[in-house]
Amino acid sequence: MIRTGALACVAVLLAVATPTSAQAAPVWTLRWAPNPATTGMGAWESVEDDRADSHPSAGAHIKVSGDAYRFDMHTVDRDTSTDRQRHEVTGNRTSSSSSLRWLEGETWRVTYSMYIPSSLRATTSFTHIFQTKKPGAGGAPITVTSLRRVNGVQTIEHKIFEPGILVGRTDLEPLQNKWIDIDYEIKIGDGTAGAVRWVVRSGGTTIVDATRTGVDTFISDRVRPKWGIYRSLGDTSGSLRDTYLLLRNLKSYQLTSGSPTPTPTPIPTAGAVSRGRPATASSTEDSGFEAAGAVDGDPTTRWASAEGSDPQWLRVDLGRSYPISRVRLDWEAAYASGYRIQVSDDGSTWRDLCTTASGDGGIDDLANLSGAGRHVRVYGTARGTPWGYSLHEFEVYSG
């Protein structure tokens, strides 16, 4: 889960004191992280696959494909309303009998990677690929991510559906035929009590980071997310094709352990002094999992250590000494339950910035650190799984 430095990491040189308001800040708690290979379609509260039985010869339109969920859409497919097409999944199922409930006053965050092929084109009418809605038949969406033609240009956008408030928009074509990453936050509030943040990243570069506050993000009962392809047949641009959509690395987080903030919590996305710097590690599981994979800004790559052995470490050379204020660790499934963040001037003698024995994976966002050095490393002292240690991202911030 995402934690602040005061909650996840004990500062070595600071005396114990009464918790401050900064130490009591809300943290992101991981609530849902399905693995397609093991969770399968049981990840979803409900599945809307060819509800009209319009194309049974195609078999399942929504299915597991490798490490991703795949949504196939054909031009002959029809929804129960025959002027549109719909293959979608809803909600975050956590067991055979329960799903996450996103309630008024709560703040939720979903992150996922998405592959939009060039055959899935923006249209002059609606083509939604993500929605938030209340459960039940009928009713308008609360928010939507859509592929829309604007003045003839293909775009991807996010809106508060009613009254059509644009949160953010960017050109679609540069984001197609590659994996991109979405980071989406919603504070569920009635009237003007809601807020939304929509972040789009490609290859570690932030393309969109847009926020809307003072908006209505609640209808009734509860809110749940939906993914898939839901599009109108009323397109006038000739853009409807047989196509598909891929999703992977899906996670849902809830803001907990403090008073919900009125606006989405900032997430470090740029300015890491470790980005692209030389990195080394105590060991590597196999080819393709070298240390550089954790400092390249690409959340689809990673470092993985040899399995079954403690301790293990990953270090980065910043090129010169920096004051270190923040370290962000994005763990793969093989995480550390115990680790230290250390700095060094020469790469030989190390000083602890902080240490923890209660790591639980996900993202550890360690803020309010105090120290300086040219070399920074995460030193794993205890594995949280029988495997090794593995990080998608190891980001060091200065300032």
N, C-alpha and C positions, 0 to 999 in steps of 0.2 A: 504494500500500500504506500501511498505517498505520505511522508511524515515530515514535519519540520525538524530542523537540527536539534532543537531542545527536547523533542519527544523521542527521536530515534537514535540520537547520538549524544553520549555524555562527554562534554568538553573536559579535557584532561586537566587544564591549568586553571579552571574556574572553581571557586568555592561553591558549595551547595547553598542555595538561597531560596527564599520563598518564591514560588512560581510567579512570573510576571504575566501580563496580558499577552505578550508575544509567545510565551511558552504554552499558553492555553489556546492558541489559535486553532481553528478547525483543520482537520487533516482529511485527505482522501482515503477512504477505506474500500479496498477491492471487494466487490460483492459477487462478481460473475465473470468467468473467464473460460468459456467452453473450448474443449479440444475436439475439432471435428472428427478425428480418428477414433476417439473413445466416447464422446458425448453424442455424436451423430445428430440426428434431427431432434433428439431429446433436449437440445439447447433452447427450444422455442416453446413459448406458451401456446401458440397455435400456428398452423401452417395453412396458407391459402394458395394451393397449387391446383390450377385449372378447375376452379369452383364450378364452372358450367359444364365440365366434362366435354370440352370442345375439341380436344386433340389427344385422345387417349393413346393413340399409336406412338406418340413421342415418349411415353412412359413418364417418369418423374421429371417435372420441370425444375424442381428445387432438390438439390442433392449434395452430398459430400463429394468433393473432388480433390484428392490429395489432402493438403493441409488447409483447404479452403471450402467455403460453401459456394455452390454455383447455382445461378438462376438463369435458366434458358427461356428465351422469349422468341416465338415464331410469329410471323405475320398472320397466320391463320388462327392463332389463339384468341379466345374471347372470354370475357368475364361474364358474370350473370347479367350485368348491364352490357348489352352487345355493342355499345359504342366505344368500349374501352377494353384494355387488357390488364390482367393483374396476376402476378405470381409474387407473393410476399410472405414474410415470416413476422411474427409479433412477439414482443415481450422477452423477458429474461427468465427462463425456467431454471430453478436451482435444485429441484428434485422431482420425483414422479408426481408429487402432489402439491408443489408450491412454486410460486414465481415471485420475483421482486415486485414490490408495490411502490411506485413513485407517487408520493403524496404531496398535497398542498403544503407549502412552507419548506419543503426539502430542496436540496440542490444535488443534482446528479450529473455525472460525466460519463460519456462513452467514447472509447477510442477504438479505432479499427483501421485496417489497411484495405484498400479497394482497388480493383483493376477494372477500368472502363475501356473496352476495346473501341476501335474506331467505328465499328458497326453499330454501337449504341450511341446514337446521334441525338443532339438536341433538336427539339421540335417547336413548332409554332403554338401548339397546344400543350397540355401538361404531360410531362414525363417525370414522375417522382421516383427517386431511388432511396430516400430515407424520409420517414415521417415520425412525428410524435402525435398520438391520438389518445382519446379516452377509449376504454373498452366498449364493446357493443356495436351493433349494426348501425350503419348510417352515421351521420354527423361529419362535420368538416374536420380536417387535420388542425392541429395546433401550430406546428411548425413543419416545414418541408424543405428538403434538399432536392433541387430539380435541375434537369437539363433543358435549357430554354434558349430559343433563338431570339436575340435582341438586335434589331436592325440588321438582320441577316447573318449575324455572328453567333456561332455556337458558344454558349456559356454554361457554367455550372454555378448555381446560386443557392443561398439559403434565405428563407423568408419566414416571418410570422404570418401565418396563412391569412388570418383576418385581423386587421384590415389591409393585408398585403404590404407589410412593412419589410423592406429589404434589409437583411443583416449584412450580407456580403455577396460579391459576384466576381468571377474571373473567367478568362477564356478557357474553354474546355479542351480544345485540340492539343495544346502542349502537355496536357495531363493524361492523354489517352495512350493505350498500349504500354502502360507501365504501372507499377504499384505506387499508389499515393497513400498518404496517411491523413486520417481525419481525427480531430480532437474536438469534441462537442460538449458544451456545458449548458445546462438549463436549470435556472432557479424557478421552481413552480410557484407561481403567484397569481392571484386573481386581480383583475383590473389593471393597475399599474405596478403591482408588486413583483412582477416577474422579470427575468433577465436571461439573455442567451449569448453564448460566445461560440463562434464557429472558426476553426483553424484548419487550414489545408496546407500540407507540406508535401514536397516532391524532392526526393533525393537529399533529404536533410535541410532543404531550403524552404522557408516559410513563404508561401504564396499569398495566403489570406490569413489575417488574424483580426476578426471583426466582432464587435460586441454591441448589443442593444440592451438598454436597461429601461425600466419604466414601462414594460409591455405586459400584455395579458398572456399567460402561458398555462392557464387552467380553465377547464370547462366544468367538469364535475367528476366525482368519484376518485379517479386516479389517472395517471399518465403512463403510457407505455410506448416504447420505441418500435418502429417497423422498418424492415429493410426489404429490398427487392426491386422489381420493375413494375410500375403502375403507370400506364400511359394511355392517352386518348388516341382514338383512331382519326381524330379530326385534324391531323397535321396537314398543312398545305405546302410544305417544303419538299415533299418526297423523301423524307428522312427515315421512314419506318423500314426496318430491315430485320431479318432473322439475326438474333444477337444474344448476348449473355452478359452477366455481371458476376464478378468474383469478390468474396469477402473473406478475410482471415484476421487473426490476432484480435478478436473481439473481446473487449473488457468493459465492464460497468463499475463505476465507483460512486460511493455516496459520501458527501461531505458530513463528517461526524466530529464528535468530541469538542463541541464549542457552539457558539451561536452562529447560525448560518449567515453568511455575508450577503449583503444586498446585491452585490455584483459578482460575476464569476471570478474565482481565484486565479491570479496570474500564474502562468507556467513558464519556466525559462525555455526560450526557443532559439535564442541567438546570443552571440557574445561569448561563447565558451572559449576560453584561451587554450583549451586542450584540443580543439577541433583540428584534425589533420596532423597533429604533432607526432613525432616518433614514439611508439609504444612497444613495450616488451612485457613478457609474462614469465612466470615460473615454469609453466608447461602449457602445452596445447594438445587438445584432445585428438585433433586430426587436421589434415589439410583443409583449408577453408574456414578454420576457426581461430585464425591468428589474432594477436593482440590488436592489430590495426583495425579490426572489425568493430571495436568498441569505441573508437574515437573518430570515425569517419563521418559522423552525422547521419548515417543511414540506419534507421531502426530495423531494417530487415537483415542486416549483417550482425555478427556477434563474435565475441571471444568465448571460448570454452576451454577449461583446463582439463588435465588428465582426471579420470574418474577415481573416486574412492580414496583420495589422499588429502590430508591436511598437514600444514597450511599450504595455501596457494595465493599468488598475488598477481596483480596487473598494475603496471606503472607507466606514466607518461612524462616525457621530457618537454617542459614548456619553453625551453630555449633560453630563458632568463628567469630570475626570481620575480614572483608575483605575490602580492597579498591575496590570500585565498579566503573568500567569503562564503562560497557555496559549492557543494558537490552534489551532483545528481546521478543516481545509479538506477538504470532500467534493467532489472533482472529478467533473464529467461527463466524457464521452469526450474533450472538448477541454481538455486539462490544460496546466499550465506545466512545462516542463523546467527553467526557471530563474525564480526569483522572490525577492522580499524581503518580509519583514514589517516594517512601519514604523509609528511612532507620531508624533503631533504634538500640541502644545498649542493651536495656532491654526488648523490645517488648511492652513497654508502652508509651514512649515518642518518637514521630516521627519527622523527619526532611525531608523536601522536597528536592529531588535531581532535579526534573524537573516537569513541569506541562503543560498540553495542553488543549485547548477547541476546537480543530479542528480535532479530530480523525475521520478517515473514514474507519476503519476496515482493513482487510487484515493482513499484517505483519508490525509492527512498530519496526524498528531496531534502538534503541536509543544509539548512540555512544558518546564518548567524555564526559561521565559523570564524576563528581568529588565528592567524598564523601566516607564514610566508615561506616560500621555497621555490626552487626551480623544478624539482621532481615531486610528483604527487602519486601516491599509490593507494589502492584498496588492498588490504591484507586480510585474506579470509582465514579465520581461525576455527570455524566450525561450519560444516555443510548442513544445509536445511533439508537435503535429500540424500539418497544413497549415491547419487552421481557426483559430479565435480562442482565447479563454479562456472557460471556463464552470464555474461553481460551483453545486452544489446547496445547499451550506451553507457559510457563513463565520461561525464561532463564536469569540467572544473571551471568555476567562475571566479573572477577577480573584481574587486571594487568594494 
